[in-house]
């Protein structure tokens, strides 16, 4: 099997799965319980929080464990809006955010908030000057993703962070789900207030996530209940999943430099080969994350190409996994100015440190044959 759908989810490392099993077997108590089993689970949870904070260069009390990127984004955006609505109802984001961010802002609009959607250039990047001009006296939140999940475009997060230092009442949220372990980002140096991460995107297990909440920043909870996670996130903590995610985060950060170099080499080879294919149109910008390639084969239905490759035990995807089953054209590519015919035929190839150059070489060989065959069938049916 060749698995090139790592932006949708990654395969958990064997060591991560073992950590999960051990924690589930030996530390199954509820960390909120006052008995000995609960206390043991709470200690393990505390150790995971401290280790996660150390790995990210922040304080333990700035770490909130969530169920993943969607919950983290919703908590950050809606929690900020609810908490600070008396100070202002203007919020800013971009036209290319993940569906969980886009949907959260759509809900805020329905509640009477005014949302400014920043445009992006053909490279998929926002203009910081346009952002600066968009900030008003009633602006309470700026939310900009680090790495785009469809194209790999990287946003100027540190530059935005410096800009927002001049606006101390504006909270800065970053969706860093696709960046962890692939595109380094220092939370403190970038002056980030809220940052979302998801465990299953860096070889952890599904249903785990992190929301960094900078000390001094206040947001409201969006889940009522037992007031766990420093009152931010009610619900019994998923201790085995959190332990496994902490292990995955440690392994990702320790191997980050080696994996980035490996991914860059594989991606460079793939881009050279794709550019040599006359039918291929590369949508990923030149300066992008090392693990994502977005490419179109105009005229071909992307789902047909995905399933044709699957017959060879090769797995890629169309758009984001959260919206890949929808028939609409990628709003991300359209926002970048990609032609509609090109955008509607796009597929995404996404890598991880578990992939090899040999896999990519085999993939390119199969892709060439498959694309040629599909175009031939298309011509015969016209």
C-alpha positions as CSV (number, residue, x, y, z in Angstrom):
1,X,0.0,0.0,0.0
2,X,1.1,3.6,-0.8
3,X,-0.6,6.0,1.5
4,X,-0.5,9.7,0.4
5,X,-3.5,11.0,2.3
6,X,-1.6,12.1,5.4
7,X,-3.3,15.5,5.6
8,X,-6.6,13.7,6.2
9,X,-5.1,11.5,8.9
10,X,-1.8,9.8,9.7
11,X,-1.1,6.3,10.6
12,X,-0.3,6.1,14.4
13,X,3.2,5.1,15.3
14,X,3.4,1.6,16.9
15,X,5.0,3.2,20.0
16,X,2.0,5.6,20.2
17,X,-0.5,2.7,20.0
18,X,1.4,0.9,22.7
19,X,1.3,3.9,25.0
20,X,-2.5,4.1,24.4
21,X,-3.0,0.5,25.3
22,X,-0.9,0.7,28.4
23,X,-2.7,3.8,29.7
24,X,-6.1,2.3,28.9
25,X,-5.3,-0.9,30.7
26,X,-3.5,0.5,33.8
27,X,-4.9,4.0,34.2
28,X,-8.5,3.6,33.4
29,X,-9.8,5.6,36.4
30,X,-11.6,8.9,35.9
31,X,-9.0,11.7,36.6
32,X,-11.7,13.7,38.3
33,X,-12.4,10.9,40.9
34,X,-11.0,11.3,44.4
35,X,-10.1,7.6,44.7
36,X,-6.7,6.0,44.1
37,X,-7.4,5.0,40.5
38,X,-8.6,8.5,39.7
39,X,-5.5,10.0,41.3
40,X,-3.2,7.8,39.3
41,X,-5.0,8.8,36.1
42,X,-4.8,12.5,37.1
43,X,-1.0,12.2,37.7
44,X,-0.6,10.7,34.2
45,X,-2.7,13.5,32.8
46,X,-0.6,16.1,34.6
47,X,2.6,14.5,33.3
48,X,1.3,14.6,29.7
49,X,0.3,18.3,30.1
50,X,3.8,19.2,31.4
51,X,5.5,17.2,28.6
52,X,3.3,18.8,26.0
53,X,4.0,22.3,27.3
54,X,7.7,21.6,27.4
55,X,7.7,20.3,23.8
56,X,5.8,23.4,22.6
57,X,7.8,25.9,24.7
58,X,4.9,27.1,26.8
59,X,3.5,26.6,30.4
60,X,1.5,23.6,31.5
61,X,-1.4,25.9,32.5
62,X,-1.6,27.1,28.9
63,X,-2.4,23.6,27.5
64,X,-6.0,22.6,27.1
65,X,-6.7,19.1,25.8
66,X,-9.5,18.7,23.3
67,X,-11.0,16.1,21.0
68,X,-9.2,17.5,18.0
69,X,-8.9,20.3,15.5
70,X,-12.6,21.0,15.0
71,X,-13.3,21.3,18.7
72,X,-10.2,23.4,19.2
73,X,-11.1,25.8,16.5
74,X,-14.7,26.2,17.6
75,X,-13.6,26.7,21.2
76,X,-11.1,29.3,20.3
77,X,-13.3,31.3,17.9
78,X,-16.7,31.0,19.6
79,X,-15.1,31.2,23.1
80,X,-13.4,34.5,22.2
81,X,-16.5,35.9,20.5
82,X,-18.8,35.1,23.5
83,X,-16.4,36.3,26.1
84,X,-15.5,39.6,24.4
85,X,-18.7,40.5,22.6
86,X,-19.4,43.4,24.8
87,X,-16.1,45.0,23.6
88,X,-16.8,44.5,19.9
89,X,-18.5,42.3,17.3
90,X,-16.0,42.5,14.4
91,X,-13.8,39.5,13.7
92,X,-11.3,38.8,10.9
93,X,-10.3,35.6,9.1
94,X,-9.2,34.5,5.6
95,X,-11.1,33.1,2.6
96,X,-9.1,29.8,2.7
97,X,-9.7,28.5,6.2
98,X,-10.6,25.0,7.1
99,X,-14.3,24.1,7.2
100,X,-14.3,24.1,11.0
101,X,-13.1,27.7,11.1
102,X,-15.3,28.8,8.1
103,X,-18.3,27.2,9.7
104,X,-17.7,28.8,13.1
105,X,-17.5,32.3,11.5
106,X,-20.6,31.6,9.5
107,X,-22.4,30.9,12.8
108,X,-21.0,34.1,14.3
109,X,-22.4,36.0,11.4
110,X,-25.8,34.5,12.1
111,X,-25.5,35.8,15.7
112,X,-24.8,39.4,14.5
113,X,-21.1,39.5,14.3
114,X,-19.4,41.1,11.3
115,X,-16.8,39.0,9.7
116,X,-14.0,40.3,7.4
117,X,-12.7,37.6,5.0
118,X,-9.2,38.5,3.9
119,X,-8.5,37.6,0.2
120,X,-5.3,35.7,-0.8
121,X,-3.0,36.2,-3.7
122,X,-2.3,33.4,-6.3
123,X,0.2,31.9,-4.0
124,X,-2.5,31.4,-1.4
125,X,-1.1,34.0,1.1
126,X,-2.8,37.0,2.8
127,X,-1.3,40.5,2.5
128,X,-0.5,41.7,6.0
129,X,-1.0,45.3,4.9
130,X,-4.6,44.4,4.0
131,X,-5.1,42.8,7.4
132,X,-3.7,46.0,9.1
133,X,-6.2,48.1,7.2
134,X,-9.0,45.8,8.2
135,X,-8.5,46.2,12.0
136,X,-11.1,48.4,13.6
137,X,-11.7,49.7,17.1
138,X,-14.3,47.0,17.6
139,X,-12.2,44.1,16.3
140,X,-11.8,41.4,18.9
141,X,-10.3,38.4,17.0
142,X,-8.0,37.6,14.1
143,X,-7.9,33.9,13.0
144,X,-5.4,32.8,10.4
145,X,-4.3,29.3,9.6
146,X,-0.6,28.4,9.5
147,X,-0.6,25.8,6.7
148,X,-3.5,25.4,4.3
149,X,-4.8,21.9,4.3
150,X,-5.5,21.7,0.6
151,X,-2.5,23.5,-1.0
152,X,0.2,23.7,1.7
153,X,0.3,27.5,1.4
154,X,2.0,29.0,4.5
155,X,0.7,32.2,6.0
156,X,3.1,34.9,7.5
157,X,2.1,34.1,11.1
158,X,5.1,35.8,12.7
159,X,4.6,39.0,10.7
160,X,0.9,39.0,11.7
161,X,1.9,38.4,15.3
162,X,4.2,41.4,15.2
163,X,1.4,43.6,13.7
164,X,-1.1,42.6,16.4
165,X,1.4,43.6,19.1
166,X,0.2,47.1,18.2
167,X,-3.4,46.0,18.9
168,X,-3.2,44.3,22.4
169,X,-7.0,43.9,22.7
170,X,-7.2,41.8,19.5
171,X,-6.8,38.1,20.2
172,X,-4.8,36.1,17.6
173,X,-5.8,32.6,16.9
174,X,-3.9,30.2,14.6
175,X,-5.1,26.9,13.2
176,X,-1.8,24.9,13.2
177,X,-3.3,21.5,12.6
178,X,-1.3,20.9,9.4
179,X,1.9,22.5,10.5
180,X,2.9,20.4,13.5
181,X,6.1,18.4,12.8
182,X,6.3,19.8,9.2
183,X,6.5,23.6,9.4
184,X,8.1,24.9,12.6
185,X,6.2,27.6,14.5
186,X,7.3,29.0,17.8
187,X,4.1,30.0,19.7
188,X,5.8,32.7,21.9
189,X,7.9,34.3,19.2
190,X,4.9,34.5,16.9
191,X,2.9,36.2,19.6
192,X,0.0,33.8,19.3
193,X,-2.8,33.9,21.8
194,X,-4.7,30.7,20.8
195,X,-3.4,27.8,18.7
196,X,-5.1,24.6,17.6
197,X,-3.5,21.2,17.0
198,X,-4.8,17.7,16.3
199,X,-3.2,14.5,17.4
200,X,-4.2,12.3,14.5
201,X,-2.4,14.7,12.1
202,X,1.0,13.8,13.6
203,X,0.7,10.1,14.1
204,X,-1.4,10.2,17.3
205,X,-4.8,8.6,17.6
206,X,-8.1,10.2,16.5
207,X,-10.2,12.1,19.0
208,X,-7.3,14.0,20.6
209,X,-6.2,17.6,20.3
210,X,-4.5,20.6,21.9
211,X,-5.6,24.2,22.3
212,X,-2.9,26.5,23.5
213,X,-4.4,29.4,25.5
214,X,-1.8,32.0,26.3
215,X,-1.6,33.0,30.0
216,X,-3.7,36.1,30.5
217,X,-6.1,35.4,27.5
218,X,-9.7,34.7,28.5
219,X,-12.3,32.8,26.5
220,X,-15.6,31.3,27.4
221,X,-16.3,27.5,27.5
222,X,-18.7,26.3,24.8
223,X,-19.3,22.9,26.6
224,X,-21.2,23.0,29.9
225,X,-20.5,20.3,32.4
226,X,-17.9,19.3,35.0
227,X,-15.5,22.2,34.3
228,X,-12.5,20.1,33.5
229,X,-9.4,21.4,31.7
230,X,-9.2,24.6,33.7
231,X,-12.9,25.3,33.1
232,X,-12.4,25.7,29.4
233,X,-13.5,22.2,28.3
234,X,-16.0,20.1,30.3
235,X,-16.0,16.4,29.8
236,X,-13.9,13.5,31.1
237,X,-10.4,13.7,29.7
238,X,-9.4,11.0,27.2
239,X,-6.3,10.0,29.3
240,X,-5.1,7.1,27.0
241,X,-5.5,9.3,23.9
242,X,-3.8,12.2,25.5
243,X,-0.8,10.0,26.6
244,X,-0.6,8.6,23.1
245,X,-0.8,12.1,21.6
246,X,2.0,13.3,23.9
247,X,4.2,10.5,22.7
248,X,3.4,11.3,19.1
249,X,4.2,15.0,19.6
250,X,7.5,14.1,21.2
251,X,8.4,11.8,18.3
252,X,7.3,14.3,15.7
253,X,9.3,17.2,17.2
254,X,12.4,15.0,17.8
255,X,12.4,13.8,14.1
256,X,11.2,17.1,12.7
257,X,14.4,18.3,11.0
258,X,15.1,14.9,9.4
259,X,11.5,14.4,8.3
260,X,11.3,17.9,6.7
261,X,14.5,17.2,4.7
262,X,13.1,13.9,3.6
263,X,9.7,15.4,2.6
264,X,11.4,18.2,0.7
265,X,13.4,15.7,-1.4
266,X,10.3,13.6,-2.1
267,X,8.2,16.6,-3.0
268,X,10.8,18.1,-5.2
269,X,11.1,14.8,-7.2
270,X,7.3,14.6,-7.4
271,X,6.9,18.2,-8.7
272,X,9.6,17.7,-11.3
273,X,7.8,14.6,-12.6
274,X,4.3,16.2,-12.5
275,X,5.5,19.3,-14.3
276,X,6.8,17.0,-17.1
277,X,3.3,15.6,-17.6
278,X,1.6,17.9,-20.2
279,X,-1.9,17.4,-18.6
280,X,-0.9,18.3,-15.1
281,X,-1.5,21.8,-13.5
282,X,0.3,22.4,-10.2
283,X,-1.9,24.4,-7.8
284,X,0.5,24.3,-4.8
285,X,2.6,27.5,-4.6
286,X,6.4,27.4,-4.9
287,X,7.0,28.3,-1.2
288,X,4.7,25.9,0.6
289,X,4.7,23.1,3.3
290,X,6.9,20.2,2.3
291,X,4.2,17.6,2.6
292,X,1.3,18.8,0.4
293,X,0.9,18.8,-3.4
294,X,-2.3,20.0,-5.0
295,X,-2.5,19.1,-8.7
296,X,-5.2,19.2,-11.4
297,X,-5.8,17.2,-14.5
298,X,-8.3,19.3,-16.3
299,X,-11.2,17.4,-17.7
300,X,-10.9,14.4,-15.4
301,X,-13.2,14.0,-12.5
302,X,-11.0,13.9,-9.3
303,X,-13.1,11.2,-7.6
304,X,-12.6,8.9,-10.7
305,X,-8.8,9.4,-10.5
306,X,-8.8,8.7,-6.8
307,X,-10.7,5.4,-7.2
308,X,-8.6,4.4,-10.2
309,X,-5.4,4.8,-8.1
310,X,-7.1,2.9,-5.3
311,X,-7.3,-0.1,-7.6
312,X,-3.5,-0.1,-7.4
313,X,-3.6,0.2,-3.6
314,X,-2.6,3.8,-3.8
315,X,-4.5,6.4,-1.7
316,X,-4.7,10.1,-2.3
317,X,-7.7,12.5,-1.9
318,X,-9.7,15.4,-3.2
319,X,-9.8,18.7,-1.3
320,X,-10.0,18.4,2.5
321,X,-11.1,15.1,4.0
322,X,-13.8,17.1,5.9
323,X,-15.4,18.2,2.6
324,X,-14.1,15.7,0.0
325,X,-17.4,14.0,-0.4
326,X,-19.1,17.2,-1.3
327,X,-19.5,17.9,-5.0
328,X,-18.8,21.6,-4.9
329,X,-15.5,23.1,-6.2
330,X,-12.7,23.9,-3.7
331,X,-13.3,27.4,-2.4
332,X,-9.6,27.5,-1.5
333,X,-8.5,27.1,-5.1
334,X,-11.1,29.6,-6.3
335,X,-10.0,32.1,-3.8
336,X,-6.4,31.8,-5.2
337,X,-7.7,32.6,-8.6
338,X,-7.5,29.1,-10.1
339,X,-9.7,28.7,-13.1
340,X,-13.0,26.8,-12.3
341,X,-12.3,24.0,-14.8
342,X,-8.9,23.5,-13.2
343,X,-10.1,23.7,-9.6
344,X,-12.9,21.2,-10.2
345,X,-10.4,18.5,-11.2
346,X,-7.9,19.0,-8.4
347,X,-6.5,16.2,-6.2
348,X,-4.3,16.3,-3.1
349,X,-1.2,14.3,-2.5
350,X,-0.1,14.6,1.1
351,X,3.0,13.0,2.7
352,X,4.4,12.1,6.1
353,X,7.8,11.0,7.5
354,X,6.6,7.4,7.0
355,X,6.7,7.8,3.2
356,X,9.7,7.0,1.0
357,X,11.2,8.1,-2.3
358,X,10.6,4.6,-3.6
359,X,6.9,5.0,-2.9
360,X,6.8,8.3,-4.8
361,X,8.6,6.8,-7.8
362,X,6.1,4.0,-8.0
363,X,3.2,6.4,-7.6
364,X,4.4,8.6,-10.4
365,X,4.7,5.5,-12.7
366,X,1.2,4.4,-11.9
367,X,-0.2,7.9,-12.1
368,X,1.1,8.5,-15.6
369,X,-0.5,5.3,-16.9
370,X,-3.7,5.9,-15.0
371,X,-4.1,9.5,-16.2
372,X,-3.3,8.5,-19.8
373,X,-5.9,5.8,-19.7
374,X,-8.6,8.0,-18.2
375,X,-8.0,10.7,-20.8
376,X,-8.3,8.1,-23.5
377,X,-11.6,6.8,-22.1
378,X,-12.8,10.4,-21.9
379,X,-12.0,11.1,-25.6
380,X,-13.7,7.9,-26.7
381,X,-16.9,8.9,-24.9
382,X,-17.1,12.4,-26.3
